[in-house]
Amino acid sequence: MANVAFVGTGLLGSAMVQGFLKRGEDVTVWNRTEAKARALESAGAIVAASAAGAVAGADRVHMTLPDDDVVNQIGEGIASRLKAGAVVIDHSTTSPRGANARIERARNSGIKFLHAPVFMSPQMARDAVGLMLVSGPQAVFEEVRGALQKMTGEVWYLGEQGDRAAAYKLFGNSMLFVIAAGVADVFAMAKGLGISPADALEVFSKFQPGSVIKARGDKMARGDFSASFELTMARKDMRLMLEAAGQQPMVVLPAIAQRMDEAITKGHGRDDLGAIAAEVVTAR
């Protein structure tokens, strides 16, 4: 088994470490809040006094850190202590530009580096299921492909373009946020109508809106706004939704209504609902 270092043991990082330990790997951990690293000792992790100390001698270094600034800071601090040939794998959710810059800096410095954000909850990380996105040099990816596959249900290599995994991670998270906001607005309408949140969710046991992402999304990506749900009719439905909520605060539907109004004003009223994206799709 390879010697593994793990830097950043928050909710996701701790769960990944627990997965490594369950699979019999030796893991040295470090976290800025030491207590979070110490909590993993009982499972068999070794706690280092510093990030640099954790990575010394490791064959693979995994990181889950809060943002670009912290990744840059920690990366600079550990660079001189990396074992020759060690691979650094950053699972942090970061900006695409930042990820691309780090991959380029690592390449120029002779450091093997991949960006590998994940769509995994802590429990999924413990159980090694979910999706891992990877960008970076293909030769480096092939070197650790097997190890990454043990961490998750699917590893999706997106190529050497350094910003691609980071971009796709943001795209995916944006849909999670939109779904949460949409559910919040459903609850606002339900409260305005005197229906319980649990009862309001029953409609989604029959109606599965997730398929719309592929079906309507493909048309929108092509700039095809031939109507299957005319925008003016969708705006009428939006009015009914806002009226149903009454005075209840809403998260996302008022902003969508504004975007619909703008698109209708620009002449898209008889086009498909997807024409709310016309400005960004056709401007390229």
ABEGO torsion letter per residue (X at the ends): XBBBBBBGBBAAAAAAAAAAAAAGBBBBBBBABAAAAAAAAAAGBBBBABAAAAABGBABBBBBBABAAAAAAAAAAAAAABBBGBBBBBABBBBAAAAAAAAAAAAAAGBBBBBBBBBBBAAAAAAGBEBBBBBEBAAAAAAAAAAAAAABABBBBAEABAAAAAAAAAAAAAAAAAAAAAAAAAAAAAAAAGBBAAAAAAAAAABBAAAAAAAAAAAAAAGBABBABBAAAAAAAAAAAAAAAEABBBAAAAAAAAAAAAAAAAGAAABBAAAAAAAAAAAX
